[in-house]
Amino acid sequence: MTAPLDIEGPAAPPRSNGELVFAEPWESRAFGMAVSLHEAGAFAWPDFRAALIARIKAWEASAAPGEPYEYYRLWLAALEDVLVGLCAVSTDEVTERAQALTQRPPGHDHRDHHNHPH
């Protein structure tokens, strides 16, 4: 079971030439966290998609002129909404875990194949 990601529409993740695009390492971690939790059966994808669209619409309604659109901050907020709604975790736990992930050093998730031969 994989997450049925939108190709287009309000919930579609940023892409370049069809490939997902992440500006920062934490964005790919947030993405992976949501997909992994869905695949583990923690929540139904339509529930997450609805939460993401609600977050995007709320941002569009309240964003200041010139405020940058940060898709993965809204993605993480939607994931928090879904998990808190399921009483799977508290808001504080999600915030604490997200902050821990954003503070990991760049490259933490990727092995350097030059220094670690197979």
Secondary structure, DSSP 8 states (H G I E B T S, - for coil): ------SSSTT---EETTEE--SSHHHHHHHHHHHHHHHTTSS-HHHHHHHHHHHHHHHHHH--TT----HHHHHHHHHHHHHHHTTSS-HHHHHHHHHHHHTS-TTTTS--TTTS--
